[in-house]
């Protein structure tokens, strides 16, 4: 059965797009960090085929199914084919035959330079390339050794091609035949496993059809917004209209009168309206009456920021580079250019608005969402709920855009806080307006350029005085937050 056809707990009878995510190549991992991934079997009654699992990155079944588990989130950048292809090269299996799963939280998938599992900085291939190659090469070597033992042939005389082992006398068998014997072998030290020469690559560097294209085109790929659990409610949050504002009071009577609204509860980020479906939650929020207590961002505006920036032009900031005497050249110039450029604060504006499903029960929290930072999600959600991080399970779905926004954990903590108050699974849904108003913005900038030209119009001096917000763009800003650079 293909990954796109597999069902899961709470799944509905058909395989339409808006169904529970388990089994479409985004299968959840173990509950606690370090627990190995397991395949999900429909109905839970079938016995799992014998498998060869030399590493958390890969497993090979007796049915010849090769599954590559990747610890990076697929948000359109192509890791769903790029990373499996690297492992497949050394394993000597056609990447197009692979099944792919997104890993649960497991230290095996941590970034090599820090103890965290995340996707960002365009580092997915760079930081996993050698490890994936070594895992593939190691698995292939162990399969070949198992075949050599069974056939009584030196391993060096065997060759492989596309998941099949060939002997000099014409015998051949697929990898699946040897998974049980390979599982009994010790894993060789990585230094003893040779990698292919680049000249022998069959897949790396060659055009490949993306493994997630078909399911995204036919609608069976599951994004966070598609997750649908039995008895699930939907929540939207009324958030403050300014940075730092808080809830003074609210009147939920009109919101609760909206058909489908189940409850209204105050949460750390504002007031949550919980309903049977998204439309009711949104209409309930529109009917909600909230009185906000102004915060330090009450007077923040585009004009106030411009005024502060211009005041900073009189100050000397950090010197980035100084060559020659630009000040003197500008003072003596016959022709001058003096111009200002302003860069706005920008929202990430992912194609898929932020969302997260949380289910908190028995001091455990299980979440389904598109995220770039599984490890940090677990840590911060656990802190918000007052439970151990090991009690938080993150099921990573496809992401409808990330761009770093889903490295932030505000929406995950919001969903968990709401679910904890209800005892039922809850989908937190942001609207496009929420995304634009409550993002972690790309900081704005302000450039004051001065240039001097000689009689021939040639540049003789240039000065750039640049100021930008030094924070993450989500709090009130004053001149102390603006970094002038001359």
Rosetta blueprint (number, residue, H / E / L):
1 X L
2 X L
3 X L
4 X L
5 X L
6 X L
7 X L
8 X L
9 X L
10 X L
11 X L
12 X L
13 X L
14 X L
15 X L
16 X L
17 X L
18 X L
19 X L
20 X L
21 X L
22 X L
23 X L
24 X L
25 X L
26 X L
27 X L
28 X L
29 X L
30 X L
31 X L
32 X L
33 X L
34 X L
35 X L
36 X L
37 X L
38 X L
39 X L
40 X L
41 X L
42 X H
43 X H
44 X H
45 X L
46 X L
47 X L
48 X L
49 X L
50 X L
51 X E
52 X E
53 X E
54 X E
55 X E
56 X L
57 X L
58 X E
59 X E
60 X E
61 X E
62 X L
63 X L
64 X L
65 X L
66 X E
67 X E
68 X E
69 X E
70 X E
71 X L
72 X L
73 X L
74 X L
75 X L
76 X L
77 X L
78 X L
79 X H
80 X H
81 X H
82 X H
83 X H
84 X H
85 X H
86 X H
87 X H
88 X H
89 X H
90 X H
91 X H
92 X L
93 X L
94 X L
95 X H
96 X H
97 X H
98 X L
99 X E
100 X E
101 X E
102 X E
103 X L
104 X L
105 X L
106 X L
107 X H
108 X H
109 X H
110 X L
111 X L
112 X L
113 X L
114 X L
115 X L
116 X L
117 X L
118 X L
119 X L
120 X L
121 X L
122 X L
123 X L
124 X H
125 X H
126 X H
127 X H
128 X H
129 X H
130 X H
131 X H
132 X H
133 X H
134 X H
135 X H
136 X H
137 X H
138 X H
139 X H
140 X H
141 X H
142 X H
143 X H
144 X H
145 X H
146 X H
147 X H
148 X H
149 X H
150 X H
151 X H
152 X L
153 X L
154 X L
155 X H
156 X H
157 X H
158 X L
159 X E
160 X E
161 X E
162 X L
163 X L
164 X E
165 X E
166 X E
167 X L
168 X L
169 X L
170 X L
171 X L
172 X E
173 X E
174 X E
175 X H
176 X H
177 X H
178 X H
179 X H
180 X H
181 X H
182 X H
183 X H
184 X L
185 X L
186 X L
187 X L
188 X L
189 X L
190 X H
191 X H
192 X H
193 X L
194 X L
195 X L
196 X L
197 X L
198 X H
199 X H
200 X H
201 X L
202 X L
203 X L
204 X L
205 X L
206 X L
207 X L
208 X L
209 X L
210 X L
211 X L
212 X L
213 X H
214 X H
215 X H
216 X H
217 X H
218 X L
219 X L
220 X L
221 X L
222 X L
223 X E
224 X H
225 X H
226 X H
227 X L
228 X L
229 X L
230 X L
231 X L
232 X L
233 X E
234 X E
235 X E
236 X E
237 X E
238 X E
239 X E
240 X L
241 X L
242 X L
243 X L
244 X L
245 X L
246 X E
247 X E
248 X E
249 X E
250 X E
251 X E
252 X L
253 X H
254 X H
255 X H
256 X H
257 X L
258 X L
259 X L
260 X L
261 X E
262 X E
263 X E
264 X E
265 X E
266 X E
267 X E
268 X L
269 X L
270 X E
271 X E
272 X E
273 X E
274 X E
275 X E
276 X L
277 X L
278 X H
279 X H
280 X H
281 X H
282 X H
283 X H
284 X H
285 X H
286 X H
287 X H
288 X L
289 X E
290 X E
291 X E
292 X E
293 X E
294 X L
295 X L
296 X L
297 X L
298 X L
299 X L
300 X L
301 X L
302 X H
303 X H
304 X H
305 X H
306 X H
307 X H
308 X H
309 X H
310 X H
311 X H
312 X H
313 X L
314 X L
315 X L
316 X L
317 X L
318 X E
319 X L
320 X L
321 X L
322 X L
323 X L
324 X L
325 X L
326 X H
327 X H
328 X H
329 X H
330 X H
331 X H
332 X H
333 X L
334 X L
335 X E
336 X E
337 X E
338 X E
339 X E
340 X E
341 X E
342 X E
343 X E
344 X L
345 X L
346 X E
347 X L
348 X L
349 X L
350 X L
351 X L
352 X L
353 X L
354 X L
355 X E
356 X E
357 X E
358 X E
359 X E
360 X E
361 X E
362 X L
363 X L
364 X E
365 X E
366 X E
367 X E
368 X E
369 X E
370 X L
371 X L
372 X L
373 X L
374 X H
375 X H
376 X H
377 X H
378 X H
379 X H
380 X H
381 X H
382 X H
383 X H
384 X H
385 X H
386 X L
387 X L
388 X L
389 X H
390 X H
391 X H
392 X E
393 X E
394 X E
395 X E
396 X E
397 X L
398 X E
399 X L
400 X L
401 X L
402 X L
403 X L
404 X L
405 X H
406 X H
407 X H
408 X L
409 X L
410 X H
411 X H
412 X H
413 X H
414 X H
415 X H
416 X H
417 X H
418 X H
419 X H
420 X H
421 X H
422 X H
423 X L
424 X L
425 X L
426 X E
427 X E
428 X E
429 X E
430 X L
431 X L
432 X H
433 X H
434 X H
435 X H
436 X H
437 X H
438 X L
439 X L
440 X L
441 X L
442 X E
443 X L
444 X L
445 X E
446 X E
447 X E
448 X E
449 X E
450 X E
451 X E
452 X E
453 X E
454 X L
455 X L
456 X L
457 X L
458 X L
459 X E
460 X E
461 X E
462 X E
463 X E
464 X E
465 X E
466 X E
467 X E
468 X E
469 X E
470 X L
471 X L
472 X L
473 X L
474 X L
475 X L
476 X L
477 X L
478 X L
479 X H
480 X H
481 X H
482 X E
483 X E
484 X E
485 X E
486 X L
